[in-house]
Amino acid sequence: MTTQKRIAVVTGSNRGLGYAISRQLSQIGNRVILTSRNETDGIAAKQQLSSEGLDIDYHTLDVTNDGSVQQFTKWLHETYGKVDILVNNAGVNPTTKPEESSLLTVQLETMRSTFETNVLAVLRISQALIPLMKVQNYGRIVNISTEMASLVSVPTDYYPLAPSYRLSKVGVNGLTVLLAKELQGTNILVNAYSPGWMKTDMGGDNAPFTAEEGAETAVYLATLPDGGAQGMFFAEMRKFGGPIQLQW
């Protein structure tokens, strides 16, 4: 299959923020590859978006599994021959576990599994798909982070300590900077952003904003013009009425 449309891959996109990002990217004319670990949930999400007249494809993907990523990459190469946009949305947040209130009580296994999903999986899928971007010298990579990962603000912020989640997102920020540095001189732009506190399964019903609002900055970064931002960390656009860079 060939297409003149941009091909956008969104990880963990069968619900919540990833689902909202997929919808918005498709609404502006991209073909979106919706992915999820659970095939039943993913197909249901794909069918719902397709029923809205959106251009959505689907493939199972477990970003923590080498075999799954290899199979997905092979399918992408054979089906589309390229990838234009990668949104690394899949992630976990064990903040609600009691031991996550302190570095003195956090379980190392929780820390390890959180890093596996939130950091190493981002690197794994990026390593796999960047070659498909280099072929055409075009790519936009968006990594989902959080303001809680800003080291500058940690001493004074009001967020919970949440060591596993915070440190994993510090890792995402570091990965973003290093990857952007390595890709300097190419037309592959890599940035991170904080979507803020949203009404999702992860954020809960008390959150002040919707996943659709949280998706706005992802779409902005996924569609940057050539020569756009590279290796930067952005706040959610709704907070400031436009793209504002955060301090690392």
Backbone hydrogen bonds in HBPLUS format (Angstrom, degrees):
<---DONOR---> <-ACCEPTOR-->    atom                        ^
c    i                          cat <-CA-CA->   ^        H-A-AA   ^      H-
h    n   atom  resd res      DA  || num        DHA   H-A  angle D-A-AA Bond
n    s   type  num  typ     dist DA aas  dist angle  dist       angle   num
A0031-ARG N   A0006-ARG O   2.92 MM  25  6.11 165.3  1.94 173.2 177.8     1
A0084-ASP N   A0007-ILE O   2.92 MM  77  5.17 154.4  1.99 141.4 148.6     2
A0085-ILE N   A0007-ILE O   3.02 MM  78  6.27 155.9  2.08 152.8 151.0     3
A0008-ALA N   A0031-ARG O   2.92 MM  23  6.14 169.0  1.93 157.3 160.2     4
A0033-ILE N   A0008-ALA O   2.66 MM  25  5.96 167.1  1.67 164.2 166.6     5
A0009-VAL N   A0085-ILE O   2.80 MM  76  6.02 169.6  1.81 150.1 150.0     6
A0087-VAL N   A0009-VAL O   2.84 MM  78  6.23 164.2  1.86 164.9 170.2     7
A0010-VAL N   A0033-ILE O   3.32 MM  23  6.44 168.8  2.34 157.2 155.6     8
A0011-THR N   A0087-VAL O   3.12 MM  76  6.43 167.5  2.13 172.6 173.2     9
A0013-SER N   A0035-THR O   2.87 MM  22  5.57 150.8  1.95 156.0 165.6    10
A0019-TYR N   A0015-ARG O   3.23 MM   4  4.70 155.1  2.29 111.5 113.1    11
A0020-ALA N   A0016-GLY O   3.09 MM   4  6.40 157.2  2.14 150.7 157.2    12
A0021-ILE N   A0017-LEU O   2.86 MM   4  6.13 159.6  1.90 157.5 163.3    13
A0022-SER N   A0018-GLY O   2.96 MM   4  6.11 158.2  2.01 141.8 148.0    14
A0023-ARG N   A0019-TYR O   2.98 MM   4  6.24 160.9  2.01 148.6 153.5    15
A0024-GLN N   A0020-ALA O   3.02 MM   4  6.24 169.0  2.03 151.8 154.4    16
A0025-LEU N   A0021-ILE O   2.89 MM   4  6.03 161.5  1.92 155.1 160.2    17
A0026-SER N   A0022-SER O   3.05 MM   4  6.15 156.6  2.11 147.3 153.5    18
A0027-GLN N   A0023-ARG O   2.87 MM   4  6.08 150.4  1.96 147.9 157.1    19
A0030-ASN N   A0025-LEU O   3.23 MM   5  5.77 156.7  2.28 146.1 145.0    20
A0029-GLY N   A0026-SER O   2.97 MM   3  5.21 163.7  2.00 114.4 116.0    21
A0032-VAL N   A0055-ASP O   3.17 MM  23  6.58 160.6  2.21 161.5 159.2    22
A0057-ASP N   A0032-VAL O   2.81 MM  25  6.12 169.0  1.82 162.5 164.8    23
A0034-LEU N   A0057-ASP O   2.87 MM  23  6.10 159.3  1.91 154.9 148.8    24
A0059-HIS N   A0034-LEU O   3.17 MM  25  6.64 151.2  2.26 163.2 169.7    25
A0061-LEU N   A0036-SER O   2.92 MM  25  5.36 161.3  1.96 125.9 130.4    26
A0042-GLY N   A0038-ASN O   3.01 MM   4  6.19 159.4  2.05 151.9 158.5    27
A0043-ILE N   A0039-GLU O   2.86 MM   4  6.00 164.9  1.89 157.1 159.8    28
A0044-ALA N   A0040-THR O   3.10 MM   4  6.25 158.7  2.15 145.4 151.3    29
A0045-ALA N   A0041-ASP O   3.04 MM   4  6.28 155.5  2.10 146.2 152.5    30
A0046-LYS N   A0042-GLY O   2.91 MM   4  6.14 157.4  1.96 148.7 155.5    31
A0047-GLN N   A0043-ILE O   2.88 MM   4  6.08 160.0  1.92 150.9 155.8    32
A0048-GLN N   A0044-ALA O   3.07 MM   4  6.26 150.5  2.16 142.4 150.0    33
A0049-LEU N   A0045-ALA O   3.08 MM   4  6.35 165.6  2.11 153.2 155.8    34
A0050-SER N   A0046-LYS O   2.86 MM   4  6.01 157.7  1.91 150.3 157.6    35
A0051-SER N   A0047-GLN O   2.94 MM   4  6.03 143.0  2.08 137.9 147.1    36
A0052-GLU N   A0049-LEU O   3.02 MM   3  5.22 147.8  2.13 101.7 111.7    37
A0054-LEU N   A0049-LEU O   3.38 MM   5  5.85 157.5  2.43 144.8 143.0    38
A0053-GLY N   A0050-SER O   2.88 MM   3  5.17 156.5  1.93 114.1 117.6    39
A0065-ASN N   A0062-ASP O   3.03 MM   3  5.56 166.9  2.05 122.3 124.9    40
A0069-VAL N   A0065-ASN O   3.05 MM   4  6.32 163.2  2.08 157.4 161.9    41
A0070-GLN N   A0066-ASP O   2.91 MM   4  6.13 158.5  1.96 153.0 159.3    42
A0071-GLN N   A0067-GLY O   2.95 MM   4  6.12 160.5  1.99 148.1 153.3    43
A0072-PHE N   A0068-SER O   2.93 MM   4  6.08 159.4  1.98 147.3 153.4    44
A0073-THR N   A0069-VAL O   2.92 MM   4  6.04 160.1  1.96 147.5 152.8    45
A0074-LYS N   A0070-GLN O   2.99 MM   4  6.17 158.8  2.04 147.4 152.9    46
A0075-TRP N   A0071-GLN O   3.02 MM   4  6.24 158.7  2.06 147.0 152.6    47
A0076-LEU N   A0072-PHE O   2.92 MM   4  6.21 159.6  1.96 151.2 156.7    48
A0077-HIS N   A0073-THR O   2.94 MM   4  6.15 164.5  1.97 151.3 155.3    49
A0078-GLU N   A0074-LYS O   2.96 MM   4  6.16 162.4  1.99 150.7 155.4    50
A0079-THR N   A0075-TRP O   2.80 MM   4  5.83 149.5  1.89 148.4 157.4    51
A0080-TYR N   A0076-LEU O   2.77 MM   4  5.55 166.6  1.79 149.9 154.7    52
A0081-GLY N   A0076-LEU O   3.10 MM   5  6.38 147.0  2.21 140.5 145.1    53
A0081-GLY N   A0077-HIS O   3.03 MM   4  4.18 119.1  2.42  99.0 114.8    54
A0140-ARG N   A0084-ASP O   2.91 MM  56  6.37 136.0  2.11 146.4 160.2    55
A0086-LEU N   A0140-ARG O   2.88 MM  54  6.32 160.2  1.92 160.8 164.5    56
A0142-VAL N   A0086-LEU O   2.88 MM  56  6.32 160.5  1.92 158.8 164.7    57
A0089-ASN N   A0087-VAL O   3.04 MM   2  5.71 122.1  2.38 109.1  93.0    58
A0088-ASN N   A0142-VAL O   2.78 MM  54  6.08 152.7  1.85 160.0 169.4    59
A0144-ILE N   A0088-ASN O   3.30 MM  56  6.18 167.1  2.32 146.8 145.2    60
A0097-LYS N   A0094-PRO O   3.05 MM   3  5.89 168.9  2.07 129.7 133.2    61
A0100-GLU N   A0097-LYS O   2.83 MM   3  5.42 157.1  1.89 121.6 129.5    62
A0101-SER N   A0098-PRO O   3.22 MM   3  5.98 155.9  2.28 123.2 124.2    63
A0105-THR N   A0102-SER O   3.26 MM   3  5.42 156.6  2.31 101.6 108.3    64
A0106-VAL N   A0102-SER O   3.04 MM   4  6.08 134.5  2.26 146.4 158.2    65
A0110-THR N   A0107-GLN O   3.02 MM   3  5.27 121.4  2.38 101.9 116.2    66
A0111-MET N   A0107-GLN O   3.03 MM   4  6.42 160.3  2.07 153.8 159.6    67
A0112-ARG N   A0108-LEU O   2.80 MM   4  5.98 157.7  1.85 146.6 153.0    68
A0113-SER N   A0109-GLU O   2.93 MM   4  6.10 166.8  1.95 149.1 151.9    69
A0114-THR N   A0110-THR O   2.97 MM   4  6.04 152.4  2.05 146.1 153.9    70
A0115-PHE N   A0111-MET O   3.00 MM   4  6.20 160.4  2.04 149.8 154.6    71
A0116-GLU N   A0112-ARG O   2.98 MM   4  6.21 150.2  2.07 144.4 153.2    72
A0117-THR N   A0113-SER O   3.22 MM   4  6.45 154.5  2.29 142.2 146.6    73
A0118-ASN N   A0114-THR O   2.82 MM   4  5.87 170.0  1.83 157.8 160.9    74
A0119-VAL N   A0115-PHE O   2.92 MM   4  5.13 152.3  1.99 132.0 137.8    75
A0120-LEU N   A0115-PHE O   3.04 MM   5  6.40 157.7  2.09 156.0 162.6    76
A0121-ALA N   A0116-GLU O   3.04 MM   5  6.08 128.9  2.31 138.7 152.3    77
A0122-VAL N   A0119-VAL O   3.08 MM   3  5.26 122.8  2.42  99.7 114.1    78
A0123-LEU N   A0119-VAL O   3.10 MM   4  6.50 156.4  2.16 152.5 159.0    79
A0124-ARG N   A0120-LEU O   2.84 MM   4  6.07 155.8  1.90 145.8 153.3    80
A0125-ILE N   A0121-ALA O   3.04 MM   4  6.19 172.1  2.05 151.3 151.5    81
A0126-SER N   A0122-VAL O   3.05 MM   4  6.04 150.8  2.13 139.9 148.8    82
A0127-GLN N   A0123-LEU O   2.87 MM   4  6.00 163.8  1.90 153.2 157.0    83
A0128-ALA N   A0124-ARG O   3.14 MM   4  6.36 148.4  2.25 140.3 149.0    84
A0129-LEU N   A0125-ILE O   3.01 MM   4  6.15 152.4  2.08 146.5 152.5    85
A0130-ILE N   A0126-SER O   2.96 MM   4  5.74 158.5  2.01 154.7 157.6    86
A0132-LEU N   A0129-LEU O   2.92 MM   3  5.34 133.1  2.15 110.8 123.4    87
A0133-MET N   A0130-ILE O   2.85 MM   3  4.93 140.8  2.01 103.1 115.6    88
A0134-LYS N   A0130-ILE O   2.85 MM   4  6.16 154.5  1.92 158.2 166.3    89
A0135-VAL N   A0131-PRO O   3.33 MM   4  6.43 142.9  2.48 137.0 143.8    90
A0136-GLN N   A0133-MET O   3.18 MM   3  5.82 139.3  2.36 113.4 121.5    91
A0138-TYR N   A0133-MET O   3.23 MM   5  5.46 166.1  2.25 141.6 142.8    92
A0137-ASN N   A0134-LYS O   3.12 MM   3  4.57 149.5  2.22  91.5 100.9    93
A0139-GLY N   A0187-ASN O   3.11 MM  48  6.33 139.7  2.28 142.4 130.9    94
A0189-LEU N   A0139-GLY O   2.92 MM  50  6.22 151.5  2.00 147.1 142.2    95
A0141-ILE N   A0189-LEU O   2.78 MM  48  6.12 170.6  1.79 165.0 167.2    96
A0191-ASN N   A0141-ILE O   3.06 MM  50  6.45 160.0  2.10 160.6 164.5    97
A0143-ASN N   A0191-ASN O   2.89 MM  48  6.24 164.9  1.92 152.6 157.7    98
A0193-TYR N   A0143-ASN O   3.09 MM  50  6.60 145.7  2.21 164.4 169.7    99
A0145-SER N   A0193-TYR O   2.73 MM  48  5.35 168.3  1.74 156.7 153.3   100
A0149-ALA N   A0146-THR O   2.94 MM   3  5.57 166.1  1.96 117.8 122.2   101
A0150-SER N   A0147-GLU O   3.08 MM   3  5.47 168.5  2.09 115.7 118.3   102
A0153-SER N   A0150-SER O   3.11 MM   3  5.58 131.7  2.35 107.6 118.7   103
A0151-LEU N   A0248-TRP O   2.94 MM  97  5.95 145.7  2.06 120.7 111.0   104
A0156-THR N   A0153-SER O   3.08 MM   3  5.70 143.8  2.22 119.3 128.7   105
A0157-ASP N   A0153-SER O   2.89 MM   4  5.69 130.4  2.14 160.0 172.8   106
A0166-ARG N   A0162-ALA O   2.89 MM   4  5.90 174.0  1.89 173.0 172.7   107
A0167-LEU N   A0163-PRO O   2.96 MM   4  5.77 164.0  1.99 143.3 148.3   108
A0168-SER N   A0164-SER O   3.06 MM   4  6.04 148.9  2.16 137.9 146.7   109
A0169-LYS N   A0165-TYR O   3.06 MM   4  6.30 153.1  2.14 149.8 156.5   110
A0169-LYS N   A0166-ARG O   3.08 MM   3  5.28 118.8  2.48  98.7 113.4   111
A0170-VAL N   A0166-ARG O   2.88 MM   4  6.24 141.3  2.03 147.9 160.3   112
A0171-GLY N   A0167-LEU O   3.00 MM   4  6.25 148.3  2.10 138.8 146.9   113
A0172-VAL N   A0168-SER O   2.99 MM   4  6.42 141.4  2.14 136.3 147.0   114
A0173-ASN N   A0169-LYS O   2.93 MM   4  6.19 156.4  1.99 143.4 148.8   115
A0174-GLY N   A0170-VAL O   2.95 MM   4  6.25 158.8  1.99 149.0 154.7   116
A0175-LEU N   A0171-GLY O   2.87 MM   4  6.07 157.1  1.93 148.4 155.0   117
A0176-THR N   A0172-VAL O   2.88 MM   4  6.10 152.7  1.96 146.8 154.3   118
A0177-VAL N   A0173-ASN O   3.08 MM   4  6.41 160.3  2.11 152.3 155.7   119
A0178-LEU N   A0174-GLY O   3.04 MM   4  6.24 169.7  2.05 154.0 156.6   120
A0179-LEU N   A0175-LEU O   2.87 MM   4  5.91 162.2  1.90 151.0 156.5   121
A0180-ALA N   A0176-THR O   2.95 MM   4  6.04 158.2  2.00 145.4 151.9   122
A0181-LYS N   A0177-VAL O   2.97 MM   4  6.17 152.3  2.05 144.3 152.1   123
A0182-GLU N   A0178-LEU O   2.96 MM   4  6.23 156.1  2.02 146.5 152.7   124
A0183-LEU N   A0179-LEU O   2.97 MM   4  6.17 139.5  2.14 143.1 154.1   125
A0184-GLN N   A0181-LYS O   3.32 MM   3  5.35 167.2  2.34 104.2 107.0   126
A0186-THR N   A0183-LEU O   3.03 MM   3  5.65 154.3  2.10 140.9 142.0   127
A0231-GLY N   A0190-VAL O   2.70 MM  41  5.52 151.7  1.77 158.3 166.8   128
A0192-ALA N   A0232-MET O   2.94 MM  40  6.28 171.7  1.94 166.0 168.6   129
A0234-PHE N   A0192-ALA O   2.91 MM  42  6.33 159.5  1.95 138.7 143.2   130
A0194-SER N   A0234-PHE O   2.87 MM  40  6.35 150.6  1.96 158.6 166.5   131
A0200-THR N   A0198-MET O   2.97 MM   2  5.71 121.6  2.32 109.8  93.3   132
A0199-LYS N   A0209-PHE O   2.72 MM  10  6.07 141.1  1.87 155.0 167.2   133
A0204-GLY N   A0200-THR O   2.73 MM   4  5.52 156.3  1.78 152.2 155.6   134
A0214-GLY N   A0210-THR O   3.06 MM   4  6.41 153.3  2.13 143.5 151.5   135
A0215-ALA N   A0211-ALA O   2.91 MM   4  6.09 129.4  2.17 142.9 155.6   136
A0216-GLU N   A0213-GLU O   3.33 MM   3  5.63 156.2  2.39 106.9 113.1   137
A0219-VAL N   A0215-ALA O   3.13 MM   4  6.42 158.5  2.18 159.7 165.2   138
A0220-TYR N   A0216-GLU O   3.04 MM   4  6.34 155.3  2.11 145.6 152.8   139
A0221-LEU N   A0217-THR O   2.93 MM   4  6.18 164.1  1.96 154.5 157.2   140
A0222-ALA N   A0218-ALA O   2.85 MM   4  5.96 145.0  1.97 144.1 154.9   141
A0223-THR N   A0220-TYR O   3.35 MM   3  5.47 152.1  2.44  99.2 107.1   142
A0228-GLY N   A0225-PRO O   2.99 MM   3  5.43 130.8  2.24 145.9 143.3   143
A0246-LEU N   A0233-PHE O   2.52 MM  13  5.36 167.2  1.54 152.0 157.1   144
A0235-ALA N   A0244-ILE O   2.88 MM   9  5.68 162.0  1.91 168.8 174.8   145
A0239-LYS N   A0236-GLU O   3.22 MM   3  5.95 148.0  2.33 116.8 123.9   146
A0240-PHE N   A0237-MET O   3.18 MM   3  5.67 134.6  2.40 110.5 120.5   147
A0241-GLY N   A0237-MET O   2.70 MM   4  5.45 128.2  1.97 157.0 173.3   148
A0242-GLY N   A0237-MET O   3.17 MM   5  4.64 126.1  2.48 131.5 131.7   149
